[in-house]
Amino acid sequence: MALDAEQRGVARGMAAGAVFSAAVVGAGLLLPPIALPAADTMSDRLAFALRCDLVLVLWLIATIGAVAKGRFFSPKDIAGSGFGPPSDAIACGRAVLQNTHEQVAIAVPVHLALATVLPAAALGLIPLLVVVFSVGRAAFWAGYAHGAAARAFGFAATFYPTIFSALLALVLILYRA
């Protein structure tokens, strides 16, 4: 089956995001640790991951705020989604919000799981994942209104690090079992 131009653009963006994500996760395991918890107890590890993941929650707050602001300034949308179809601007904002919600919902538990199984020297991977998440969300949000190809890298740079990290956590869990 031949792909159209939009599909090829999405495939390129997703591939670039996957390569970028694999490089970041790999480098994160090899780089010297940064901003690690003072002690190496389970509660310190979980608290460390939660403090890092506050940034992910801020992305969720930002997208909620963008939709709320858009509704406030739009006579068509101010009544809310239960009272009619949204304007194009609000529909895009809601789509970014929905995807951000989904990404945060999977990233936070994965980061917590990683925090419990990573070697202490590799815990610096978690703040690195948060930085990459932020780069991905910014790219996704900026590209969303410009089509699937324009947002593909941002999606991939948010999604793939979480998937790679979940697989890494699973391998480490099974290795210890």
KOLBA-177286 format. One line per 4 residues: number of its first residue (from 1); their letters; for each residue x negated, y negated, z negated of N, C-alpha, C. Coordinates in Angstrom, 3 decimals. Atoms other than C-alpha are relative to their C-alpha. Layout:
% residues N
NUM> a> X,Y,Z,X,Y,Z,X,Y,Z ~ ...
% end
This chain:
% residues 177
1> mald> -0.840,1.175,0.000,0.000,0.000,0.000,-0.886,-1.240,0.000 ~ 0.776,1.240,-0.094,-1.429,-3.356,1.010,0.509,-0.999,-1.031 ~ -0.359,1.005,0.993,-1.490,-6.055,-1.634,0.134,-1.356,0.673 ~ -0.110,1.349,-0.542,-0.279,-9.561,-0.887,-1.017,-0.903,-0.704
5> aeqr> 1.020,0.922,0.519,-2.392,-12.634,-1.682,0.132,-0.191,-1.511 ~ -0.208,0.192,1.440,-0.821,-13.129,-5.123,-0.480,1.230,-0.781 ~ 0.439,-1.225,0.664,-1.432,-9.493,-6.076,-1.520,0.117,0.001 ~ 1.467,-0.026,-0.046,-5.054,-9.713,-4.922,-0.581,-0.998,-0.997
9> gvar> 0.453,0.996,0.974,-5.468,-12.875,-7.001,0.133,0.504,-1.423 ~ -0.198,-0.578,1.334,-4.032,-11.136,-10.056,-1.044,1.081,-0.254 ~ 0.985,-1.079,0.167,-6.274,-8.113,-9.504,-1.397,-0.568,-0.253 ~ 1.314,0.631,0.227,-9.363,-10.366,-9.248,-0.083,-0.590,-1.405
13> gmaa> -0.003,0.602,1.333,-8.401,-12.267,-12.403,-0.044,1.042,-1.098 ~ -0.014,-1.071,1.002,-7.677,-9.086,-14.345,-1.350,0.708,-0.047 ~ 1.315,-0.651,-0.033,-10.939,-7.488,-13.208,-1.052,-0.890,-0.652 ~ 0.955,0.927,0.620,-12.923,-10.590,-14.165,0.207,-0.039,-1.506
17> gavf> -0.294,-0.008,1.431,-11.169,-10.632,-17.534,-0.452,1.279,-0.676 ~ 0.431,-1.280,0.570,-11.907,-6.948,-18.104,-1.513,0.050,-0.153 ~ 1.470,0.015,0.072,-15.610,-7.352,-17.304,-0.459,-0.953,-1.097 ~ 0.313,0.988,1.037,-15.795,-10.481,-19.469,0.253,0.586,-1.388
21> saav> -0.383,-0.567,1.293,-14.023,-8.680,-22.323,-0.939,1.117,-0.432 ~ 0.925,-1.086,0.324,-16.229,-5.595,-22.158,-1.360,-0.563,-0.396 ~ 1.288,0.622,0.329,-19.327,-7.803,-22.176,0.041,-0.643,-1.376 ~ -0.113,0.660,1.306,-18.077,-9.773,-25.183,0.028,1.028,-1.125
25> vgag> -0.073,-1.018,1.057,-17.162,-6.695,-27.223,-1.351,0.695,-0.145 ~ 1.324,-0.624,0.062,-20.463,-5.035,-26.324,-1.025,-0.907,-0.640 ~ 0.956,0.956,0.579,-22.469,-8.156,-27.133,0.295,-0.237,-1.468 ~ -0.377,0.222,1.394,-20.520,-8.645,-30.341,-0.513,1.077,-0.932
29> lllp> 0.537,-1.093,0.812,-21.711,-5.285,-31.574,-1.514,-0.088,-0.134 ~ 1.460,0.065,-0.021,-25.325,-6.124,-30.761,-0.569,-1.296,-0.564 ~ 0.487,1.291,0.478,-25.576,-9.767,-31.818,-0.203,0.015,-1.509 ~ 0.153,0.077,1.453,-26.808,-10.682,-35.280,1.305,-0.475,-0.635
33> pial> -1.264,0.352,0.649,-23.959,-11.062,-37.769,0.088,-1.499,-0.294 ~ -0.246,1.400,0.324,-22.396,-14.479,-38.295,1.175,-0.096,-0.962 ~ -1.119,0.333,0.888,-20.161,-15.846,-41.046,0.604,1.219,-0.686 ~ -0.500,-1.229,0.604,-19.887,-12.516,-42.823,0.446,-0.233,-1.436
37> paad> -0.398,0.127,1.402,-18.170,-12.005,-46.173,-1.203,0.204,-0.916 ~ 1.125,-0.063,0.940,-20.436,-12.369,-49.196,-0.225,1.421,-0.513 ~ 0.101,-1.375,0.497,-19.687,-8.865,-50.460,0.557,0.941,1.067 ~ -0.467,-0.963,-0.992,-18.883,-5.675,-48.588,1.022,0.948,-0.614
41> tmsd> -1.101,-0.819,0.497,-15.737,-4.482,-50.323,1.111,-0.011,1.049 ~ -1.107,-0.054,-0.957,-12.608,-3.500,-48.431,0.827,-1.277,-0.067 ~ -0.802,1.225,0.107,-10.720,-6.500,-49.799,-0.737,-1.190,0.608 ~ 0.774,1.080,-0.624,-13.552,-8.833,-48.718,0.060,0.097,1.522
45> rlaf> -0.058,-0.200,-1.450,-13.513,-7.332,-45.226,1.367,-0.429,0.554 ~ -1.343,0.352,-0.460,-9.732,-7.705,-44.889,0.248,-1.504,-0.114 ~ -0.152,1.452,0.165,-9.786,-11.253,-46.276,-0.767,-0.742,1.092 ~ 0.813,0.601,-1.058,-12.545,-12.110,-43.796,0.757,0.025,1.328
49> alrc> -0.743,-0.122,-1.261,-10.492,-10.809,-40.860,1.234,-0.901,-0.002 ~ -1.192,0.848,0.070,-7.363,-12.610,-42.048,-0.353,-1.477,0.134 ~ 0.423,1.400,-0.142,-9.235,-15.898,-42.399,-0.356,-0.300,1.456 ~ 0.322,0.197,-1.422,-10.595,-15.485,-38.874,1.277,-0.075,0.833
53> dlvl> -1.215,-0.100,-0.804,-7.159,-14.583,-37.533,0.979,-1.142,-0.219 ~ -0.828,1.192,0.138,-5.624,-17.786,-38.842,0.006,-0.791,1.312 ~ 0.077,0.683,-1.302,-6.796,-19.233,-35.510,1.035,0.576,0.969 ~ -0.991,-0.613,-0.873,-4.560,-16.742,-33.685,1.396,-0.495,-0.351
57> vlwl> -1.297,0.511,0.444,-1.597,-17.863,-35.772,0.168,-1.457,0.446 ~ -0.080,1.387,-0.474,-2.433,-21.469,-34.851,0.389,-0.066,1.478 ~ -0.436,-0.059,-1.402,-2.062,-20.515,-31.169,1.504,0.241,0.078 ~ -1.435,-0.263,0.027,1.379,-19.160,-31.971,0.761,-1.256,-0.419
61> iati> -0.625,1.247,0.443,2.272,-22.351,-33.851,-0.013,-1.031,1.131 ~ 0.105,0.969,-1.098,1.051,-24.449,-30.908,1.021,0.282,1.098 ~ -0.951,-0.313,-1.070,3.216,-22.586,-28.397,1.440,-0.199,-0.473 ~ -1.334,0.287,0.555,6.269,-22.775,-30.688,0.239,-1.507,0.034
65> gava> -0.119,1.454,0.002,5.629,-26.491,-31.086,0.203,-0.576,1.389 ~ -0.150,0.493,-1.376,5.309,-26.999,-27.334,1.424,0.207,0.503 ~ -1.387,-0.253,-0.414,8.708,-25.388,-26.728,0.945,-0.930,-0.757 ~ -0.860,0.883,0.792,10.302,-27.357,-29.573,-0.078,-1.442,0.503
69> kgrf> 0.180,1.363,-0.521,8.845,-30.630,-28.272,0.680,-0.148,1.361 ~ -0.639,0.044,-1.313,9.980,-29.826,-24.735,1.510,-0.040,-0.104 ~ -1.454,0.011,0.187,13.510,-29.107,-25.935,0.475,-1.353,-0.523 ~ -0.396,1.268,0.609,13.641,-32.290,-28.010,0.105,-1.108,1.042
73> fspk> 0.028,1.064,-0.996,12.789,-34.472,-25.024,0.760,0.338,1.286 ~ -0.763,-0.397,-1.185,15.026,-32.636,-22.531,1.488,0.069,-0.334 ~ -1.441,-0.051,0.269,18.756,-33.427,-22.578,0.613,1.358,0.367 ~ -0.529,-1.306,-0.420,19.374,-30.120,-20.773,-0.314,1.089,-1.025
77> diag> 0.485,-1.079,0.864,17.455,-28.085,-23.354,0.183,-0.241,-1.492 ~ 0.017,0.326,1.422,17.987,-29.859,-26.669,0.966,0.856,-0.816 ~ -0.961,-0.821,0.740,21.001,-27.724,-27.630,-0.551,1.380,-0.346 ~ 0.590,-1.306,0.280,18.863,-24.569,-27.527,0.364,1.032,1.037
81> sgfg> -0.149,-1.027,-1.033,18.684,-21.380,-25.518,1.346,0.707,-0.041 ~ -1.301,-0.653,0.091,22.046,-20.111,-26.745,1.106,-0.747,0.711 ~ -1.040,0.838,-0.586,23.886,-22.873,-24.905,-0.168,-0.244,1.490 ~ 0.155,0.133,-1.441,22.740,-22.486,-21.326,-1.393,0.395,0.437
85> ppsd> 1.322,-0.386,-0.506,19.857,-21.563,-19.078,-1.008,-1.129,-0.220 ~ 1.010,1.031,0.252,16.583,-23.369,-19.783,-0.445,-0.688,1.289 ~ 0.651,0.668,-1.129,14.929,-25.919,-17.533,-1.239,0.810,0.370 ~ 1.212,-0.711,-0.418,11.909,-24.693,-15.583,-1.138,-0.205,-0.995
89> aiac> 1.089,0.284,0.944,9.544,-26.404,-18.026,0.158,0.817,-1.274 ~ -0.229,-0.780,1.225,11.142,-24.723,-21.037,-0.135,1.490,0.291 ~ 0.157,-1.421,-0.355,11.291,-21.367,-19.233,-1.474,0.379,0.019 ~ 1.452,-0.269,0.002,7.515,-21.570,-18.651,-0.537,-0.013,-1.425
93> grav> 0.461,0.080,1.384,6.912,-22.655,-22.233,0.415,1.212,-0.816 ~ -0.469,-1.193,0.718,9.034,-19.807,-23.568,-0.768,1.242,0.427 ~ 0.772,-1.152,-0.472,7.143,-17.333,-21.392,-1.394,0.011,-0.621 ~ 1.317,0.089,0.646,3.805,-18.578,-22.744,0.131,0.349,-1.479
97> lqnt> -0.245,-0.315,1.410,5.215,-18.440,-26.287,0.214,1.497,-0.193 ~ -0.279,-1.434,0.131,6.539,-14.895,-25.785,-1.273,0.820,0.154 ~ 1.221,-0.761,-0.212,3.249,-13.635,-24.401,-0.991,-0.232,-1.135 ~ 0.901,0.289,1.120,1.271,-15.392,-27.134,0.436,0.776,-1.236
101> heqv> -0.521,-0.769,1.136,3.536,-13.799,-29.743,-0.393,1.471,0.120 ~ 0.365,-1.402,-0.225,2.938,-10.373,-28.217,-1.493,0.225,-0.221 ~ 1.455,-0.151,0.133,-0.827,-10.903,-28.056,-0.439,-0.106,-1.459 ~ 0.336,0.145,1.424,-1.035,-12.113,-31.677,0.449,1.240,-0.767
105> aiav> -0.547,-1.162,0.708,1.151,-9.203,-32.809,-0.876,1.237,0.137 ~ 0.895,-1.152,-0.119,-1.340,-6.674,-31.454,-1.420,-0.322,-0.457 ~ 1.389,0.336,0.348,-4.588,-8.575,-32.090,-0.240,0.025,-1.506 ~ 0.237,0.079,1.447,-4.153,-9.185,-35.824,-0.168,1.384,-0.627
109> pvhl> 0.227,-1.315,0.616,-3.638,-5.535,-36.842,-1.247,0.709,0.522 ~ 1.230,-0.606,-0.530,-6.453,-4.454,-34.525,-1.213,-0.591,-0.704 ~ 1.119,0.628,0.708,-8.805,-6.990,-36.129,-0.086,0.501,-1.440 ~ 0.006,-0.537,1.367,-7.751,-5.762,-39.573,-0.542,1.427,-0.020
113> alat> 0.518,-1.371,-0.072,-8.388,-2.161,-38.557,-1.503,-0.006,0.229 ~ 1.445,0.098,-0.246,-11.795,-3.114,-37.168,-0.745,-0.386,-1.269 ~ 0.663,0.465,1.221,-12.638,-4.905,-40.398,-0.216,1.132,-0.991 ~ 0.135,-1.111,0.950,-12.146,-1.653,-42.282,-1.013,1.049,0.434
117> vlpa> 0.864,-1.087,-0.485,-14.383,0.509,-40.084,-1.315,-0.437,0.631 ~ 1.265,0.450,-0.599,-17.086,-1.641,-38.491,-1.136,0.086,-1.006 ~ 1.153,0.148,0.892,-20.573,-1.402,-39.929,-0.080,-1.461,-0.443 ~ 0.047,1.361,0.545,-21.164,-4.460,-42.122,-0.728,-0.955,0.937
121> aalg> 0.787,0.860,-0.884,-23.746,-5.825,-39.695,0.746,-0.367,1.280 ~ -0.751,0.264,-1.232,-21.172,-5.746,-36.866,1.285,-0.786,-0.250 ~ -1.225,0.745,0.291,-18.402,-7.684,-38.644,0.068,-1.339,0.727 ~ 0.005,1.224,-0.794,-19.469,-10.742,-36.660,0.778,0.132,1.294
125> lipl> -0.828,-0.208,-1.184,-17.522,-9.175,-33.797,1.371,-0.648,-0.181 ~ -1.360,0.509,0.214,-14.269,-10.345,-35.405,0.107,-1.489,0.326 ~ -0.125,1.406,-0.426,-14.895,-14.118,-35.187,-0.270,-0.189,1.495 ~ 0.233,0.083,-1.439,-16.245,-13.566,-31.681,1.277,0.356,0.765
129> lvvv> -1.271,-0.361,-0.627,-12.978,-11.836,-30.750,1.004,-1.147,-0.091 ~ -0.901,1.144,0.172,-11.098,-14.844,-32.120,-0.345,-1.111,0.995 ~ 0.419,1.013,-0.980,-13.143,-17.210,-29.940,0.450,0.416,1.401 ~ -0.402,-0.482,-1.324,-12.494,-15.055,-26.873,1.521,-0.063,0.154
133> fsvg> -1.459,0.117,-0.017,-8.782,-14.896,-27.753,0.392,-1.439,0.332 ~ -0.308,1.416,-0.224,-8.754,-18.700,-27.834,-0.308,-0.426,1.430 ~ 0.331,0.295,-1.403,-10.504,-18.967,-24.467,1.080,0.586,0.914 ~ -1.025,-0.653,-0.808,-8.010,-16.503,-23.018,1.344,-0.687,-0.085
137> raaf> -1.289,0.685,0.154,-4.968,-18.262,-24.454,-0.015,-1.345,0.708 ~ 0.089,1.303,-0.673,-6.159,-21.648,-23.190,0.098,0.181,1.515 ~ -0.038,-0.252,-1.445,-6.721,-20.224,-19.698,1.388,0.467,0.440 ~ -1.337,-0.495,-0.326,-3.365,-18.410,-19.724,1.001,-1.148,0.008
141> wagy> -0.939,1.109,0.134,-1.456,-21.477,-20.887,-0.198,-1.003,1.134 ~ 0.286,0.966,-1.064,-3.179,-23.790,-18.415,0.399,0.538,1.372 ~ -0.281,-0.575,-1.308,-2.639,-21.385,-15.530,1.422,0.453,0.216 ~ -1.307,-0.640,-0.110,0.880,-20.184,-16.269,0.881,-0.619,1.083
145> ahga> -0.896,0.668,-0.947,2.779,-22.777,-14.241,-0.502,0.071,1.440 ~ 0.589,-0.055,-1.344,0.461,-22.212,-11.274,0.058,1.399,0.616 ~ -0.202,-1.321,-0.582,1.386,-18.565,-10.735,-0.787,1.104,-0.686 ~ 0.574,-1.192,0.628,0.347,-15.065,-11.639,-1.515,0.063,0.137
149> aara> 1.455,-0.062,-0.196,-3.140,-15.283,-10.147,-0.709,-1.013,-0.892 ~ 0.625,1.052,0.809,-3.854,-18.507,-12.048,-0.031,0.347,-1.485 ~ -0.020,-0.361,1.423,-2.957,-16.944,-15.394,-0.619,1.373,-0.282 ~ 0.470,-1.380,0.174,-4.413,-13.448,-14.822,-1.252,0.094,-0.860
153> fgfa> 1.220,-0.055,0.806,-7.880,-14.153,-16.239,0.321,-0.271,-1.460 ~ -0.358,0.325,1.382,-6.373,-15.755,-19.342,0.699,1.149,-0.700 ~ -0.663,-1.164,0.574,-4.103,-12.785,-19.901,-1.023,1.087,-0.309 ~ 0.982,-1.077,0.165,-6.944,-10.323,-19.392,-0.996,-0.308,-1.110
157> atfy> 0.983,0.374,1.022,-9.343,-12.263,-21.626,0.598,0.009,-1.397 ~ -0.664,-0.148,1.294,-6.759,-12.071,-24.407,0.317,1.469,-0.277 ~ -0.489,-1.366,0.164,-5.483,-8.530,-23.842,-1.118,1.038,-0.089 ~ 1.024,-1.044,-0.046,-8.553,-6.478,-22.941,-0.906,0.050,-1.230
161> ptif> 0.818,-0.124,1.214,-10.711,-7.427,-25.951,0.754,0.711,-1.127 ~ -0.801,-0.670,1.028,-7.852,-6.293,-28.180,0.086,1.492,0.276 ~ -0.077,-1.423,-0.356,-7.487,-3.010,-26.301,-1.344,0.681,-0.239 ~ 1.331,-0.577,0.219,-11.246,-2.387,-26.289,-0.289,0.131,-1.492
165> sall> 0.233,-0.031,1.446,-11.349,-3.210,-30.001,0.838,1.076,-0.677 ~ -0.842,-1.066,0.552,-8.446,-0.878,-30.765,-0.630,1.364,0.277 ~ 0.665,-1.266,-0.333,-10.244,1.925,-28.946,-1.266,0.188,-0.826 ~ 1.197,-0.069,0.837,-13.466,1.106,-30.792,0.366,0.384,-1.429
169> alvl> -0.433,-0.331,1.361,-11.632,1.191,-34.131,0.428,1.463,-0.087 ~ -0.435,-1.399,-0.006,-10.041,4.527,-33.212,-1.193,0.947,0.034 ~ 1.206,-0.838,-0.069,-13.410,6.018,-32.266,-0.716,0.004,-1.352 ~ 0.679,0.067,1.302,-14.940,4.790,-35.530,0.782,0.739,-1.079
173> ilyr> -0.832,-0.738,0.960,-12.010,6.194,-37.512,-0.185,1.502,0.197 ~ 0.155,-1.430,-0.284,-12.285,9.575,-35.790,-1.409,0.483,-0.315 ~ 1.387,-0.356,0.285,-16.066,9.568,-36.141,-0.209,0.227,-1.491 ~ 0.142,-0.120,1.460,-15.728,9.126,-39.900,0.841,1.126,-0.580
177> a> -0.910,-1.029,0.527,-12.991,11.755,-40.256,-0.669,1.348,-0.115
% end
